[in-house]
Amino acid sequence: MKKKVMAALLTGMVLTMAGCGNAIPEMTDEQLQAVGEYTAMLLLSHDVNYRSRLVDIETLTVEDDSVPSEQPQETPAPTATPIPENPGMDPTDDTPVVDLTQGSEAQSEVSLEETLGLPGQLVLSYTGYEIVGSYPQDTSEEYFTVDAEEGNQLVVLHFDLQNQGDGTETADTMGQSLLVRVSVNGNTSVSLTTLLENDLMLYREALNPGETRDVVFLAEFEAQSLLDVVSVEIDVKNGDKNATIQLE
């Protein structure tokens, strides 16, 4: 197609030149191609629909300036979270109140006999105490004896257990949750639990009407604390029952 256009242009030029009475010069193929390209560029420059690929530098600068450049975005400053003036619970409104007395076992002060679970017809009477290194002193009729450790002494509290009823009554403290404390001159010791026949910590005997038995509680103290006895006290607890008796 390009060669046809160039041939037509050359033909027109030849005719023009022939009309002027000039002789047509002889040209080589390279000269004819150069004339054809120049003629084509000349015609295209007068075509309104043609846009040259050559760009004016000033026009390009103006167009570049018209495009808005990207501005760096500013990072917003962090917003501080306000701290509450009074964090936490209100001690008067929100704090739960726990009743520490719930679930605790209330102690009721009763007699020594009732605390030990003795029948109503059995009565205990305090008869005195003794301080010994071993108990009982007479071992001829006893199978067991209790000896104090070196430097200690035993305090033996004696009671008369009497049946004041008209029938046989049984005293039984076995299987009970007894806690017995003996205090001498303000010093307290927990009562010993022994296999002695008359130890009230583990006692089970039947008493006939009017019969009296000697029963005891034993506690061990340092010998130096028993040199001058001023006061003797016993405190017995059994479940929700409690008995405190000043003996001396």
PEDA-V177650 format. One line per field, one symbol per residue. ss: DSSP state (H for helix, E for strand, - for the rest). burial: 1 if it has 9 or more other C-alpha atoms within 8 Angstrom, else 0. A space follows every 10 residues. Layout:
ss=???
burial=???
//
This chain:
ss=-HHHHHHHHH HHHHHHHHH- --------HH HHHHHHHHHH HHHHH----- ------HHHH HHHHHH---- ---------- ---------- ---------- -------EE- -HHHH----- -EEEEEEEEE EE-EE----- -----EE--- -EEEEEEEEE EEE-----EE EE-----EEE EEEE--EEEE --------EH HH-EEEE--- -EEEEEEEEE EEHHHH---- -EEEEEEE-- EEEEEE--
burial=0000011011 0001001100 0000000000 0110011011 0000000000 0000000001 0000000000 0000000000 0000000000 0000000000 0000000001 0111110110 0111010000 0111100010 0000100100 0111111111 1111100111 1110000111 1111100011 1100000011 1111001111 1101111111 1110110000 1111111111 11110000
//
